[in-house]
Amino acid sequence: MSESSPPERRRRVRAEARRNVAAILDAAIQVLGQRPQATMDDIAAAAGLSRQTVYAHFPSRDALVTAVFRRMTDEVLAGLDAARLDEGPAPAALRRLLEVSWRTFDRYPPLPAPTGAADVELHQPVHDRLTRLILRGQRAGEFDRDAAPGWLVAATIALGHAAWAEVVAGRMPADQAVAAVQASVLRVYGAEPAD
């Protein structure tokens, strides 16, 4: 008689696969943060797993980097949902959105973002939340009503990337960068300065 039933064995295999994926992603974040050009072999070694196990879950480096971005996006979305962006004045909600996003990005290595469909899929939920916030602020007269929401989203992303690049290059401390992003984005939105 077997040690465990087929359903129990499947549960164990799925649990092990989840642990392996988590270990691979944790290792990728650590290793790529130190050495952006690290190989899949480097990541496998840091995860304490075989190269074959890593490739079984992520068939390419691009697939692994996309999974890192997916994890980051999931964290941002959870943080944004907890920040209750539909409550309170829109400028205050925008500051919360920027703070949550920055805190999450600060925990991840600066990697080139996925391109094409993966980029759209990963960014769309964040874009949707930001667009809803912009429209709410415009209806309330808290944001410039003449500014196209798509432009404000693009400007927000560009300012965030510019600030992150300054931090990565060592030209600006992270706390100054997040303050600069918040102030700059609020200006672009035509919002009143914070008290």
C-alpha positions, 0 to 999 in steps of 0.5 A: 500500500502506498504511503499517501493517497494520490490527492495527498501526493498532488497537494505535497507536489503543489506545495513543494512547487510553490516553495520552489517558485518563492525561493527562485523569485526571492533569489532572483530579487537578491541576485539581480539586485546585486548583479543585474546581468546574473545568469539563471545558473547564478539564481539557481545556486542562490535559491539552493535549487538545480538549474533544471528546477529553475527552468521547469518553472521559468523557461527563460530569463525573460520569463523569470524577470516577468514573474518578478515584475508580476510579484511586484505588481501584486504587492503594489495592487495589494498596497493600493487596495489597502490605501483606500484610494477611493476615500478622502481628498484625491490629492491625499489619495494620490500621495498614498498611491505614490508612497505605496508604489515607491515603497514596493519598488524600493524593495526590488532591483532595478530591472528592465521592465518586460515589453509588449503584452507582458508590460501592458498586462502588468501595468494595466491594473495600476493604470486603471486605479490611477485613472479612476483616481484622476477622474475622481479628482477632476470631477471634484475640481481637485485636479486640472479638468483640462488635462487628459487622464492618459497624459497624467498617467504617463507623466506620473510613470515618467516622473517615477522612473526618473526619480528611481534612476536618480536613486539607482545612480546615487545622485539622490537619496530615496527619501528625497526622491519620493518627496520630489516625485510627490511634489512634481506629480501634484504640480502636474495634476494642478493640485494644491500643495500639501499642508 
